[in-house]
């Protein structure tokens, strides 16, 4: 059986590839369940510095949930709870990945696909990409993790409008709302690979600490939180900092030791 989702490593970049072109990468429970393990594999690989999430050869990012499974996975409250836990665990794994995650979005990015993209750190979209969040068209409510990710991106007013209408909209509208960070003129994957290589060239200690700092502030850290201050001070004691400032003084390219 062809893998519905796979991890490809081309160090220093890895790619998490959705691979269900016959269903426009509609996300099945099997695909959601595989994500945490693949993220853990990425995190454990010292050669990987950045992860790109994309839709492979499908020409689509993900056209939402696999509705053909609904009769089974949402047959009872208990079944729905377990399915929801599987999806939430996948989104939290992407969001919490210690390494930067870039979404490269082509074609449809709808429903669960939008949630998956929102769990990434940076979202790049091709100009022809289409977006939507459509639970209201199915008589459903967006799950808590998905809703939180949406609220963090666009705020309550826009989140309500998107959810109340279930409207499909273009990349320009998604960018204006803050759902995507950049619209690219060519292939989103090419742009994501360029960005990944750029990120790979700086201190990975800094990149991961910055991600932790931003997540902490989002979770309620203040200017005087012990965790935030300790993380800031850790920067002056790590090997990348010593290499970075010495390379600057000697006008040479740094060779950061922390991988």
C-alpha positions as CSV (number, residue, x, y, z in Angstrom):
1,X,0.0,0.0,0.0
2,X,1.3,3.5,-0.9
3,X,2.1,5.6,2.1
4,X,-0.5,8.2,2.6
5,X,1.9,10.5,4.4
6,X,5.7,10.1,4.6
7,X,8.9,11.9,5.8
8,X,11.6,12.5,3.3
9,X,15.0,13.7,4.5
10,X,17.3,15.8,2.4
11,X,19.5,17.3,5.1
12,X,19.4,19.9,6.4
13,X,15.7,19.9,5.3
14,X,13.1,17.3,5.8
15,X,9.7,17.2,4.0
16,X,6.5,15.8,5.5
17,X,4.5,14.9,2.3
18,X,0.8,14.3,2.1
19,X,0.3,11.6,-0.5
20,X,-3.3,11.0,-1.3
21,X,-3.8,12.6,-4.8
22,X,-6.9,10.6,-5.7
23,X,-8.7,12.4,-2.9
24,X,-7.0,15.7,-3.1
25,X,-5.1,14.8,0.0
26,X,-8.3,14.6,2.1
27,X,-7.0,13.7,5.6
28,X,-7.9,10.3,6.9
29,X,-7.6,9.1,10.5
30,X,-4.7,7.0,9.4
31,X,-2.9,10.1,8.2
32,X,-3.6,12.1,11.3
33,X,-2.5,9.2,13.5
34,X,0.9,9.0,11.6
35,X,1.8,12.6,12.1
36,X,3.1,12.6,15.7
37,X,5.5,9.8,15.0
38,X,6.8,11.4,11.9
39,X,7.3,14.7,13.8
40,X,9.2,12.8,16.5
41,X,11.4,11.2,13.8
42,X,12.2,14.6,12.4
43,X,13.0,16.0,15.8
44,X,15.3,13.1,16.6
45,X,17.4,13.4,13.4
46,X,20.4,15.7,14.1
47,X,20.9,16.4,10.4
48,X,17.4,18.0,10.0
49,X,17.2,21.7,10.8
50,X,13.9,22.6,9.1
51,X,10.7,20.7,8.2
52,X,8.5,21.5,5.2
53,X,4.9,20.3,5.1
54,X,3.3,20.0,1.6
55,X,0.9,18.2,-0.6
56,X,3.4,16.3,-2.9
57,X,2.3,15.4,-6.4
58,X,-1.4,16.0,-5.7
59,X,-1.2,19.7,-6.6
60,X,-3.3,20.3,-3.4
61,X,-2.3,20.9,0.2
62,X,-5.3,19.1,1.8
63,X,-9.0,19.4,0.8
64,X,-10.2,18.8,4.4
65,X,-11.2,15.7,6.3
66,X,-12.1,12.5,4.6
67,X,-15.9,12.8,4.8
68,X,-16.3,9.1,3.7
69,X,-15.1,8.1,7.2
70,X,-17.7,10.2,9.0
71,X,-20.2,7.4,9.3
72,X,-17.7,5.4,11.3
73,X,-15.5,7.9,13.2
74,X,-18.4,10.1,14.2
75,X,-20.9,7.3,14.7
76,X,-21.1,7.8,18.5
77,X,-20.0,10.5,21.0
78,X,-17.2,8.1,22.2
79,X,-16.0,7.5,18.7
80,X,-16.0,11.2,17.9
81,X,-14.0,11.9,21.1
82,X,-11.3,9.4,20.0
83,X,-11.2,10.8,16.5
84,X,-10.9,14.3,17.9
85,X,-8.1,13.3,20.2
86,X,-6.2,11.8,17.2
87,X,-6.5,15.0,15.2
88,X,-5.6,17.2,18.1
89,X,-2.5,15.2,18.9
90,X,-1.4,15.6,15.3
91,X,-1.9,19.4,15.3
92,X,-0.2,19.7,18.6
93,X,2.8,17.7,17.4
94,X,3.3,20.0,14.4
95,X,2.8,23.1,16.5
96,X,5.1,21.9,19.2
97,X,7.9,20.6,16.9
98,X,11.2,21.8,18.2
99,X,12.4,22.6,14.7
100,X,10.8,25.3,12.4
101,X,7.9,24.0,10.2
102,X,7.0,25.7,6.9
103,X,3.7,24.9,5.1
104,X,4.0,25.1,1.3
105,X,0.4,25.5,0.1
106,X,-0.8,24.7,-3.4
107,X,-4.4,24.2,-4.5
108,X,-7.0,23.5,-1.8
109,X,-6.3,24.2,1.8
110,X,-9.7,23.6,3.4
111,X,-11.0,22.5,6.8
112,X,-8.5,20.2,8.5
113,X,-6.0,21.2,5.9
114,X,-6.3,24.8,7.1
115,X,-5.8,23.6,10.6
116,X,-2.7,21.6,9.6
117,X,-1.3,24.7,7.9
118,X,-2.1,26.9,10.9
119,X,-0.1,24.6,13.2
120,X,3.0,25.4,11.1
121,X,5.3,28.3,12.0
122,X,5.3,29.9,8.5
123,X,2.8,29.5,5.7
124,X,3.8,30.2,2.0
125,X,1.0,29.9,-0.5
126,X,1.0,29.8,-4.3
127,X,-1.1,32.6,-5.9
128,X,-3.8,30.1,-7.1
129,X,-4.3,28.4,-3.7
130,X,-7.8,28.3,-2.3
131,X,-8.8,28.3,1.4
132,X,-11.9,27.7,3.6
133,X,-13.0,26.5,7.0
134,X,-16.3,24.7,6.4
135,X,-17.8,22.9,9.5
136,X,-20.9,25.0,9.3
137,X,-21.6,23.5,5.9
138,X,-21.6,20.0,7.5
139,X,-23.5,20.8,10.7
140,X,-20.4,20.6,12.8
141,X,-18.4,22.9,15.1
142,X,-14.6,23.4,14.7
143,X,-12.7,21.4,17.4
144,X,-10.9,23.3,20.2
145,X,-7.4,22.9,19.0
146,X,-8.3,24.0,15.5
147,X,-10.3,26.9,16.8
148,X,-7.4,28.1,19.0
149,X,-5.0,28.0,16.0
150,X,-7.5,30.0,14.0
151,X,-8.1,32.6,16.7
152,X,-4.3,33.0,17.2
153,X,-3.9,33.8,13.5
154,X,-6.8,36.1,12.8
155,X,-8.6,37.1,16.0
156,X,-12.2,36.4,17.1
157,X,-14.0,38.7,14.6
158,X,-12.5,37.2,11.5
159,X,-12.6,33.7,12.9
160,X,-16.3,34.0,13.5
161,X,-16.9,35.3,10.0
162,X,-14.9,32.5,8.4
163,X,-16.6,29.8,10.5
164,X,-20.1,31.3,10.3
165,X,-20.0,31.4,6.5
166,X,-17.8,28.5,5.5
167,X,-16.8,30.6,2.5
168,X,-14.0,29.5,0.1
169,X,-11.6,32.4,-0.6
170,X,-8.4,33.1,-2.5
171,X,-4.8,33.4,-1.5
172,X,-4.9,37.2,-1.5
173,X,-7.7,37.2,1.0
174,X,-5.9,34.6,3.1
175,X,-2.8,36.8,3.1
176,X,-4.8,39.9,4.0
177,X,-6.3,38.1,7.0
178,X,-3.1,36.7,8.3
179,X,-3.8,33.0,7.4
180,X,-0.7,32.9,5.2
181,X,2.5,34.9,5.6
182,X,3.5,35.2,1.9
183,X,2.1,34.6,-1.5
184,X,4.7,33.4,-3.9
185,X,4.7,33.7,-7.7
186,X,6.0,30.3,-8.5
187,X,5.7,26.9,-6.7
188,X,5.2,27.2,-3.0
189,X,7.5,24.3,-2.4
190,X,10.4,26.0,-4.2
191,X,10.0,29.1,-2.1
192,X,9.7,27.0,1.1
193,X,12.9,25.2,0.2
194,X,14.7,28.5,-0.3
195,X,13.5,29.8,3.0
196,X,14.4,26.5,4.7
197,X,18.0,26.7,3.5
198,X,18.2,30.3,4.7
199,X,17.0,29.3,8.2
200,X,19.4,26.4,8.2
201,X,22.3,28.8,7.8
202,X,21.9,30.6,11.1
203,X,22.3,29.4,14.7
204,X,19.9,26.5,15.3
205,X,20.1,27.1,19.0
206,X,18.8,30.6,18.4
207,X,16.1,29.4,16.0
208,X,14.7,26.9,18.5
209,X,15.0,29.2,21.5
210,X,13.2,31.9,19.5
211,X,10.4,29.5,18.7
212,X,10.2,28.6,22.4
213,X,10.1,32.2,23.5
214,X,7.3,33.1,21.0
215,X,5.3,30.1,22.1
216,X,5.8,31.0,25.8
217,X,4.7,34.6,25.3
218,X,1.7,33.3,23.5
219,X,0.9,31.1,26.4
220,X,1.1,33.9,28.9
221,X,4.8,34.6,29.7
222,X,5.3,38.2,30.7
223,X,8.3,40.5,30.6
224,X,9.4,39.3,34.0
225,X,8.5,35.5,33.8
226,X,11.4,33.4,35.1
227,X,11.1,31.1,32.1
228,X,11.5,34.0,29.6
229,X,14.4,35.5,31.5
230,X,16.3,32.2,31.9
231,X,15.9,31.5,28.2
232,X,17.3,34.9,27.3
233,X,20.3,34.4,29.6
234,X,20.9,30.9,28.3
235,X,21.8,32.6,25.0
236,X,25.0,34.1,26.4
237,X,26.2,30.7,27.7
238,X,25.8,28.5,24.6
239,X,28.5,27.4,22.1
240,X,26.7,29.0,19.1
241,X,26.9,32.4,20.7
242,X,30.7,32.1,21.3
243,X,31.2,31.0,17.7
244,X,28.9,33.7,16.3
245,X,30.5,36.7,17.9
246,X,34.1,35.4,17.3
247,X,33.3,34.8,13.6
248,X,31.8,38.3,13.4
249,X,34.9,39.9,14.9
250,X,37.2,37.9,12.5
251,X,34.9,38.7,9.5
252,X,34.4,35.0,8.6
253,X,31.4,32.8,8.2
254,X,30.4,31.1,11.5
255,X,30.4,27.4,11.8
256,X,27.8,26.9,14.5
257,X,28.5,23.7,16.6
258,X,25.0,23.1,17.8
259,X,23.0,21.0,15.3
